[in-house]
Amino acid sequence: MKFLKWFFITLLGLVLALVLYVTVIFDPNDFKPQIVELVKKQTGRELAIGSDLSWTFFPSLGIELGKITLSNPEGFKNASMVSVNQVVAEVALMPLLKKEVEISQLNLDGLTLMLETQKDGRNSFDGLAGNADKKSVSKGATQNTASSHATLARLDIGGIAITNTQITNIDHLSQSEQVFALKELTLGRFQLGEFAPLKYEFAATMPDMAVTSQGEGQIKVAQDLQTITINDFVVNNQVTGEGIPNGSLKADLTTSLVVALDKQTLSLVLSSFSAANINANGKLDIAYGSKVPQVVAKLEVGDVDLDALLPKHEGEAAKQDKPKDKPTAKPSKAIEPDLTAMKSVNLDVDVRIKSVKVANLKTQNWVMKLLLKGGVADIKQLSADLYGGKINATAKLDGREKVANYQFDKRLSGVDIRALLIDMAEVDLLDGKANFNVAGKGRSLVPDNLKRNLIANGQFEITDGAIHGVNIPQMIREAKAKLGGDLSASSGSTEKKTDFTSMTGSFNVAKGVVTNPDLDMASPLIRLKGAGTANIISEALDYKLTTSVVGSLEGQGGDTRDSLYGVEIPFAISGTMSEPKFALDTKALLDSKLKDETNKLKDSLFKKFGGL
């Protein structure tokens, strides 16, 4: 027992002697010149430690230092790349012997990074890698991987505070500057397996926008260090800038997150999201362990008004302010969008949207099911309610080549075609309930090329409708009256509309032109048949039709068959989709009238001669 007693007394004496030596005789600041010299040798940079290093050894092992700077390479605008105001770290000594880590405090204040990229491509990080051997790095990485499953008996952090951090990135090549400021990142009392409060406040200033963000929630790290859980994390963001819709956008969300480091998976639950009056919730699962991450997302979205996100029109004043003496800049040539990012992720997305308004087009109850794999996007289902009817579509976009190609199949049923055309294209031409289906394919996503390269065909049927802008029976009545000598005949206040019971036809699209070879319109008064084209690039219309009278031109209640019954009269539609022009061939009508009078005269003479 005396042996053990003197053994522990001797051991304690050695420890006290060591502490006395370190605290009284040993001065850590003696090593500052050596540290500075080592950094200089390895990186070519100047390291400065302005304040004295101070150590604590019992009951905690700690260090405090400050006023640290690391220089930028020679010739850079900013002399210092890194500067730190103060670093404080203290770890309880005795728990370390039991594989327990107890950090009293960990504070970092006033970290400033001044990063530059020169016009010749040199940047602030050049030379920092030193002469480290790649093999040793690889070996270290392997060792870290092998020991990644090590566990701690206990980890206890009194608190972490990172304050007043700023990163400035200056690119002399693009003449741009970005400033990122982490005003605050704090973690409260933290222990493995227990939730701890987490809070941050962040701001960024870029050439075209400014961002502020702050968030607060709870974080937990599992005892085996393999699972990270974040609960009820509330984030508030504000983005401003000329490129932002209407100059400002506020986005708030509440989310929970689970990261499984061993399985390399991430699961996020979006409890709520709101931005620009858009509300949503959903779930996101990511498996990031493979070369191409797998993402599965389900999202429920409320009312979406995309028109509200577009910049407000500034009227004609902006056009008038434009100098007239300067020639208009030649528009830059459109280029194909880069879709290589489609290969970097595989998606399985299911989105439900209550309503969408875009370009004044109103739709409801959207359902979209999308699969993205290997650079090919496959829309398995795209459906919505619109204007009293429904749209169902499938589509595929192949982004593996430089010029993308696509194919689609779309069907509309029971749609109010007049309301749709007015809202979508400001065209008031047709009325009625429309059934429409089209299947097509094409290459290129440049708008003009998209129209030119589109190849499609389909059919349409419109019932109980009307052609707006023209009253064909009235045109025939007027022409007939004038040919009969009544030059005062005019339409007066007659409504310019031609009612029909049905309009059917098929069409094909090629080289930017829609060809309709078999238009057939039936109404109680007339029949309209023929063919024509519509140019989807210039919007020009060119229809050559024939109309014939099948009922009394006097309209409903007329008992006498019209004298033009069955006569085919050429009828043309020209102009544009927004301003169509209608023309009746009066010469053909005159010919038919003369023929009719001749036939009547023959009948009269025949009766007279036959009566002799």
C-alpha positions in Angstrom: 0.0 0.0 0.0 2.9 2.4 0.8 4.3 1.6 -2.6 1.1 2.6 -4.3 0.9 5.7 -2.1 4.3 6.9 -3.1 3.7 5.9 -6.7 0.7 8.2 -7.0 2.5 11.0 -5.1 5.4 10.7 -7.5 3.1 10.7 -10.5 1.2 13.7 -9.2 4.5 15.5 -8.6 5.6 14.8 -12.1 2.3 16.2 -13.5 2.6 19.3 -11.3 6.2 19.8 -12.3 5.2 19.5 -16.0 2.4 22.0 -15.5 4.7 24.3 -13.6 7.3 24.1 -16.4 4.8 24.7 -19.1 3.0 27.5 -17.4 6.0 29.3 -15.8 9.2 28.3 -17.8 7.8 27.2 -21.2 6.5 30.0 -23.3 4.4 28.9 -26.4 5.2 32.2 -28.0 8.8 31.1 -28.4 7.5 28.9 -31.3 5.8 31.7 -33.2 8.9 32.5 -35.3 9.2 28.8 -36.2 5.5 28.6 -37.2 5.8 31.7 -39.3 8.9 30.4 -41.0 7.3 27.0 -41.7 4.3 28.7 -43.3 6.6 30.8 -45.4 8.6 27.8 -46.5 5.5 25.7 -47.4 3.4 28.4 -49.0 5.5 31.4 -49.7 3.0 33.4 -47.7 3.6 35.7 -44.7 1.8 34.6 -41.5 1.5 37.1 -38.7 0.2 36.4 -35.1 -0.3 39.8 -33.5 -1.3 38.7 -30.0 0.4 36.4 -27.6 -0.7 32.7 -27.4 -2.1 31.8 -24.1 -2.6 28.2 -22.9 -4.7 26.6 -20.2 -3.9 23.0 -19.0 -6.2 22.2 -16.0 -9.0 21.5 -15.6 -9.2 22.3 -19.4 -6.7 22.2 -22.2 -7.2 25.3 -24.2 -5.6 28.0 -26.4 -6.5 31.6 -27.2 -4.9 33.5 -29.9 -5.9 36.5 -32.1 -4.9 39.1 -34.7 -3.8 36.4 -37.2 -3.2 37.3 -40.8 -2.1 35.3 -43.9 -1.0 37.2 -46.9 -2.1 37.0 -50.5 0.4 36.2 -53.2 2.5 39.1 -54.4 0.8 41.5 -56.9 -2.7 41.1 -55.4 -4.8 44.1 -54.6 -5.4 43.0 -51.0 -2.3 42.3 -48.9 -4.0 39.8 -46.6 -6.0 36.7 -47.7 -7.0 35.6 -44.2 -7.4 37.6 -41.0 -8.8 36.4 -37.7 -9.6 38.6 -34.8 -9.8 35.9 -32.1 -9.9 32.1 -31.7 -10.7 30.5 -28.3 -10.8 26.7 -27.8 -11.0 24.9 -24.5 -11.2 21.1 -24.0 -11.7 19.4 -20.6 -8.5 17.4 -19.9 -9.6 14.4 -17.7 -12.5 13.2 -19.9 -10.1 12.7 -22.8 -8.6 9.8 -21.0 -12.0 8.0 -21.2 -12.5 8.9 -24.9 -14.9 11.6 -23.8 -14.7 15.0 -25.4 -15.9 17.9 -23.4 -15.4 21.3 -25.0 -16.0 24.2 -22.7 -16.1 26.7 -25.5 -15.2 27.2 -29.1 -15.3 30.7 -30.4 -14.2 32.2 -33.7 -14.6 35.9 -34.2 -13.8 38.2 -37.1 -12.7 35.7 -39.8 -12.1 37.6 -43.0 -11.2 36.0 -46.4 -10.2 38.3 -49.3 -10.1 36.1 -52.4 -9.0 37.3 -55.7 -8.8 36.0 -59.2 -6.4 37.8 -61.5 -6.9 38.4 -65.3 -4.2 35.8 -66.0 -6.1 33.1 -63.9 -4.0 33.3 -60.8 -6.0 33.2 -57.6 -5.5 33.5 -53.8 -5.3 29.7 -53.3 -2.3 29.2 -55.5 0.6 27.7 -53.6 -1.3 26.8 -50.5 -1.1 23.0 -51.2 2.7 23.2 -50.6 4.8 20.2 -51.5 2.4 17.6 -50.0 2.8 14.3 -51.7 -0.3 13.0 -53.4 0.3 9.5 -52.2 0.4 10.5 -48.6 -2.8 12.4 -49.1 -4.4 9.4 -50.7 -3.1 7.2 -47.8 -4.5 9.7 -45.3 -7.8 9.7 -47.0 -7.9 5.9 -46.8 -7.0 5.9 -43.2 -9.7 8.4 -42.5 -12.3 6.3 -44.3 -11.2 3.3 -42.4 -11.6 5.0 -39.1 -14.8 6.8 -40.0 -16.9 4.4 -37.9 -15.0 5.2 -34.7 -17.3 6.2 -31.8 -16.9 8.5 -28.9 -18.0 7.6 -25.4 -19.3 11.1 -25.0 -19.1 14.5 -26.7 -20.1 17.5 -24.8 -19.8 21.0 -26.2 -20.7 24.0 -24.0 -21.3 26.1 -27.1 -19.9 27.2 -30.4 -20.0 30.8 -31.7 -18.8 31.9 -35.1 -19.3 35.6 -35.5 -18.5 38.4 -37.9 -17.2 36.2 -40.7 -16.9 37.8 -44.1 -15.7 36.4 -47.5 -15.0 38.8 -50.4 -14.5 37.3 -53.8 -13.0 39.6 -56.4 -12.7 38.5 -60.0 -10.6 40.9 -62.1 -11.3 39.0 -65.2 -15.1 39.5 -65.1 -14.7 42.7 -63.1 -17.2 41.5 -60.5 -17.2 41.4 -56.7 -19.2 39.1 -54.3 -19.4 39.6 -50.6 -20.6 36.9 -48.2 -21.1 37.6 -44.6 -21.9 35.1 -41.9 -22.9 37.5 -39.1 -23.7 34.7 -36.7 -23.6 30.9 -36.4 -24.2 29.6 -32.9 -24.7 26.2 -31.4 -26.0 25.8 -27.9 -25.1 23.1 -25.3 -24.4 20.0 -27.5 -24.2 16.3 -26.6 -24.3 13.2 -28.8 -27.8 11.8 -29.0 -29.4 15.0 -27.8 -31.0 17.9 -29.6 -29.2 21.3 -29.4 -30.3 24.7 -30.6 -28.8 25.9 -33.9 -29.0 29.5 -35.2 -27.5 31.4 -38.1 -27.7 34.8 -39.9 -26.2 35.2 -43.3 -26.0 37.9 -46.0 -24.6 38.1 -49.5 -24.1 40.9 -52.0 -23.5 40.1 -55.6 -23.4 42.2 -58.8 -27.0 41.5 -59.7 -28.7 40.7 -56.4 -28.5 40.8 -52.6 -29.5 38.0 -50.2 -30.3 37.9 -46.5 -31.1 34.7 -44.7 -31.6 33.6 -41.1 -32.6 30.4 -39.6 -33.2 28.6 -36.3 -33.9 25.0 -35.3 -32.7 21.9 -33.4 -29.8 19.6 -34.4 -28.9 16.1 -33.1 -25.9 13.9 -33.9 -26.2 10.2 -33.1 -23.9 8.5 -30.7 -22.1 6.6 -33.5 -21.7 9.9 -35.5 -23.5 8.3 -38.5 -26.8 10.2 -38.4 -27.5 13.9 -38.3 -31.1 15.1 -37.6 -32.4 18.6 -37.9 -35.9 19.3 -36.6 -38.3 22.2 -37.1 -35.7 24.4 -38.9 -37.3 27.7 -39.8 -35.6 29.7 -42.5 -36.5 33.3 -43.7 -34.9 34.6 -46.9 -35.1 37.9 -48.7 -33.7 38.4 -52.2 -33.5 41.7 -54.0 -32.1 42.8 -57.3 -33.0 43.9 -60.8 -33.1 40.3 -62.1 -35.5 39.3 -59.4 -39.3 39.4 -60.3 -40.5 42.9 -59.4 -37.2 43.6 -57.7 -37.8 41.6 -54.5 -38.7 38.1 -53.4 -39.3 36.8 -49.9 -39.1 33.0 -49.3 -39.8 31.3 -46.0 -39.7 27.6 -45.1 -40.0 25.2 -42.3 -38.2 21.8 -42.7 -36.9 18.8 -41.0 -33.8 16.8 -42.3 -32.2 13.4 -41.6 -28.8 12.6 -43.1 -27.6 9.0 -42.8 -23.8 9.2 -43.4 -23.3 5.5 -43.4 -26.1 4.9 -45.9 -25.3 8.1 -47.8 -28.9 9.2 -47.9 -30.8 12.4 -47.1 -34.4 12.7 -46.3 -36.1 16.1 -46.1 -39.6 16.9 -45.1 -40.8 20.4 -46.2 -43.5 21.2 -43.7 -44.2 24.6 -45.3 -42.8 26.8 -48.0 -44.0 30.2 -49.1 -42.6 32.5 -51.8 -44.3 35.2 -53.9 -47.7 34.0 -52.6 -46.9 30.4 -53.5 -47.4 27.9 -50.8 -46.2 24.3 -50.9 -45.2 21.3 -48.8 -43.7 17.9 -49.6 -40.9 15.4 -49.2 -37.5 14.9 -50.8 -35.3 11.7 -50.6 -31.8 11.7 -51.9 -29.4 8.8 -52.3 -26.0 10.5 -53.0 -23.7 7.5 -52.6 -23.7 6.5 -56.3 -22.0 8.3 -59.1 -25.3 9.8 -60.2 -27.5 10.8 -57.2 -31.0 9.5 -57.0 -33.7 12.0 -56.1 -37.4 11.1 -55.3 -39.6 14.1 -54.7 -43.3 14.6 -53.9 -44.7 18.1 -53.8 -48.1 19.7 -53.1 -48.4 23.3 -54.3 -51.2 25.8 -53.9 -52.2 28.5 -56.3 -49.4 29.7 -58.6 -49.6 33.0 -60.4 -46.5 33.1 -62.6 -47.7 36.4 -64.2 -47.2 38.1 -60.9 -43.5 37.0 -61.0 -42.9 38.7 -64.3 -41.5 42.3 -64.4 -44.2 44.9 -64.5 -44.6 46.7 -67.8 -43.1 50.2 -67.8 -45.3 51.4 -70.7 -44.3 53.3 -73.8 -42.3 55.8 -71.9 -39.2 53.6 -71.9 -39.5 53.3 -75.7 -39.8 57.0 -76.1 -36.7 57.6 -73.9 -34.6 55.5 -76.2 -32.3 57.6 -78.3 -33.5 57.7 -81.9 -30.1 58.6 -83.4 -28.5 55.4 -82.2 -29.1 52.3 -84.3 -30.8 49.4 -82.7 -28.4 46.7 -81.5 -28.5 43.6 -83.6 -30.0 40.8 -81.5 -27.6 38.1 -80.5 -28.0 34.7 -82.1 -30.0 32.3 -80.0 -28.0 29.3 -78.8 -29.2 25.9 -77.7 -29.6 25.5 -73.9 -26.9 23.4 -72.2 -28.7 20.3 -70.9 -25.6 18.4 -69.7 -26.8 18.8 -66.1 -29.7 16.4 -66.9 -27.1 13.6 -66.8 -25.8 14.5 -63.4 -28.9 13.4 -61.5 -31.8 10.9 -61.7 -35.2 12.2 -60.7 -38.6 10.7 -59.8 -40.9 13.6 -59.3 -44.6 13.7 -58.4 -46.0 17.3 -58.3 -49.6 18.3 -57.6 -50.6 22.0 -58.1 -53.9 23.5 -57.2 -53.9 26.1 -60.0 -51.5 27.8 -62.4 -51.8 31.2 -64.1 -49.2 32.0 -66.8 -49.4 34.4 -69.7 -53.1 35.0 -68.6 -53.8 31.3 -69.2 -55.7 29.7 -66.3 -55.5 26.0 -65.3 -56.4 24.0 -62.3 -55.6 20.6 -60.6 -52.3 19.9 -62.2 -50.7 16.5 -61.9 -47.1 15.9 -63.2 -45.2 12.7 -62.9 -41.6 13.0 -64.2 -38.8 10.6 -64.5 -35.3 11.8 -65.4 -32.6 9.2 -66.0 -29.4 9.3 -68.0 -30.1 12.7 -69.5 -33.6 11.8 -70.7 -36.7 13.4 -69.1 -39.9 11.4 -69.5 -43.1 13.0 -68.4 -45.3 10.0 -67.7 -48.4 12.2 -66.9 -49.2 15.8 -67.3 -52.9 16.6 -66.7 -54.9 19.6 -65.7 -58.4 21.1 -65.9 -58.7 24.2 -68.1 -61.7 26.2 -69.4 -64.4 23.7 -68.7 -62.4 20.8 -70.1 -59.3 18.7 -69.5 -55.8 18.3 -70.9 -53.8 15.1 -70.8 -50.3 14.8 -72.2 -47.2 12.7 -72.2 -43.8 13.9 -73.4 -40.1 13.0 -73.6 -37.0 15.3 -73.8 -33.7 13.8 -74.8 -30.9 16.0 -73.6 -28.0 13.7 -74.3 -27.0 15.4 -77.6 -25.9 19.0 -78.1 -29.3 19.7 -79.9 -32.1 18.2 -77.8 -34.9 16.3 -79.4 -38.4 15.7 -78.0 -41.7 14.0 -78.7 -45.2 14.5 -77.2 -48.8 13.4 -77.3 -51.4 15.9 -76.1 -55.2 15.6 -75.9 -57.8 18.3 -75.0 -61.4 17.4 -74.3 -64.5 19.6 -73.7 -62.5 22.8 -73.7 -64.1 26.3 -74.2 -62.0 27.1 -77.2 -62.9 30.8 -77.3 -61.9 31.6 -73.8 -58.7 29.5 -74.2 -57.7 31.4 -77.4 -58.4 34.8 -76.0 -56.4 34.2 -72.8 -53.6 32.4 -74.5 -53.1 34.4 -77.7 -55.6 37.2 -77.6 -57.3 35.7 -80.7 -61.1 35.9 -80.9 -61.8 33.7 -83.8 -63.5 30.5 -82.7 -66.2 29.5 -80.2 -67.5 26.2 -79.0 -66.5 23.0 -77.1 -63.3 21.6 -78.6 -61.8 18.1 -78.6 -58.3 18.2 -79.9 -55.4 15.7 -80.1 -52.0 16.1 -81.5 -48.8 14.0 -81.5 -45.5 15.3 -82.7 -41.7 15.4 -82.4 -38.9 17.8 -83.2 -35.3 19.0 -82.5 -33.9 22.1 -81.0 -35.2 24.2 -78.1 -34.4 27.6 -79.7 -37.9 29.2 -80.1 -37.6 29.8 -83.9 -36.0 26.5 -84.6 -38.6 24.8 -82.4 -41.4 26.0 -84.6 -39.5 25.2 -87.9 -38.4 21.7 -86.8 -41.8 20.6 -85.3 -43.4 17.7 -87.1 -46.9 16.8 -85.8 -50.3 15.7 -86.9 -53.7 15.5 -85.2 -57.5 16.0 -85.4 -60.0 18.5 -84.0 -63.7 18.7 -83.5 -65.6 21.8 -82.3 -69.3 21.5 -81.5 -72.1 24.1 -81.0 -69.7 27.0 -81.8 -69.2 30.0 -84.1 -66.7 31.8 -86.3 -66.2 35.3 -84.9 -65.5 38.3 -87.2 -67.7 37.2 -90.1 -71.4 36.5 -90.8 -71.2 34.3 -93.9 -75.0 33.9 -94.5 -75.3 37.7 -94.2 -72.5 38.2 -96.8 -74.3 35.9 -99.2 -77.6 37.7 -98.6 -76.1 41.1 -99.3 -74.2 39.9 -102.4 -77.4 38.3 -103.7 -79.4 41.4 -103.1 -76.9 43.6 -104.8 -76.8 41.3 -107.8 -80.6 41.6 -107.9 -80.3 45.4 -108.2 -80.6 46.4 -104.5 -77.4 48.4 -104.1 -78.5 49.7 -100.7 -78.2 46.2 -99.1 -75.8 46.3 -96.2 -75.1 44.4 -93.0 -76.1 47.2 -90.8 -75.8 46.2 -87.1 -75.9 42.5 -87.9 -73.5 40.6 -85.6 -70.4 39.4 -87.3 -70.6 35.8 -86.3 -71.3 32.5 -88.1 -72.9 29.9 -85.9 -72.2 26.2 -86.7 -73.2 22.9 -85.1 -69.9 21.2 -85.9 -66.5 21.9 -87.3 -64.1 19.0 -87.9 -60.8 18.4 -89.6 -57.3 17.0 -89.4 -54.0 18.8 -89.7 -50.3 18.3 -89.9 -47.4 20.5 -89.0 -44.1 20.8 -90.9 -41.5 23.6 -91.4 -43.5 26.0 -89.3 -46.8 25.6 -91.3 -50.0 24.0 -90.2 -51.8 22.4 -93.1 -55.5 21.6 -92.7 -56.7 19.6 -95.8 -60.3 18.7 -94.8 -62.1 21.5 -92.9 -65.7 20.7 -92.8 -68.2 23.0 -91.1 -72.0 22.4 -90.9 -74.7 24.8 -89.7 -78.5 25.0 -90.2 -78.0 27.6 -93.0 -74.7 26.8 -94.8 -72.0 24.3 -95.3 -68.3 25.2 -95.4 -65.6 23.0 -96.8 -62.1 23.3 -98.0 -58.4 23.4 -97.0 -55.9 25.9 -95.9 -52.7 26.7 -94.0 -51.7 28.7 -90.9 -48.1 29.8 -90.5 -47.1 29.5 -86.8 -44.1 31.7 -87.4 -45.7 34.6 -89.2 -49.3 33.8 -88.1 -50.4 34.2 -91.7 -53.7 32.5 -92.7 -54.4 31.2 -96.2 -57.7 29.2 -96.6 -59.5 28.4 -99.9 -63.0 27.2 -99.0 -66.4 26.8 -100.6 -69.7 27.6 -99.0 -73.1 26.4 -100.0 -76.6 27.2 -98.8 -78.4 24.3 -97.3 -81.4 26.1 -95.7 -83.3 29.3 -96.1 -81.1 32.4 -95.9 -84.0 34.1 -94.1 -83.0 32.0 -91.1 -85.1 30.0 -88.7 -88.7 30.0 -89.9 -88.0 30.4 -93.6 -90.2 28.0 -95.5 -89.0 28.5 -99.1 -85.9 26.9 -100.3 -83.3 29.5 -101.2 -82.6 30.1 -104.9 -78.8 29.4 -104.2 -79.5 26.1 -102.6 -76.6 23.7 -103.3 -74.6 26.3 -105.2 -70.9 26.2 -104.1 -69.5 29.7 -103.7 -65.7 30.2 -103.2 -64.8 31.7 -99.8 -61.3 32.8 -98.7 -59.7 33.5 -95.3 -56.5 35.5 -95.3 -54.7 37.9 -93.0 -53.3 36.7 -89.6 -54.6 34.8 -86.7 -55.2 38.0 -84.7 -56.6 39.9 -87.6 -58.2 37.5 -90.1 -59.8 38.7 -93.4 -62.8 37.0 -95.0 -63.9 37.3 -98.7 -66.8 35.9 -100.7 -66.3 35.4 -104.4 -69.2 37.5 -105.8 -68.3 36.6 -109.4 -69.0 33.0 -108.7 -72.2 34.1 -107.0 -73.2 36.1 -110.1 -72.5 33.1 -112.4 -74.7 30.9 -110.2 -77.4 33.6 -110.2 -77.3 33.9 -114.0 -77.4 30.1 -114.3 -80.4 30.0 -112.0 -82.3 32.7 -114.0 -81.4 30.9 -117.3 -82.9 27.7 -115.9 -86.0 29.5 -114.8 -86.4 31.0 -118.3 -86.0 27.6 -119.9 -88.6 26.1 -117.6 -91.0 28.9 -118.5 -90.5 28.5 -122.2 -90.9 24.8 -122.0 -94.2 25.1 -120.2 -95.4 27.6 -122.8 -94.4 25.4 -125.7 -95.7 22.4 -124.0 -99.1 24.0 -123.5 -99.6 24.6 -127.2 
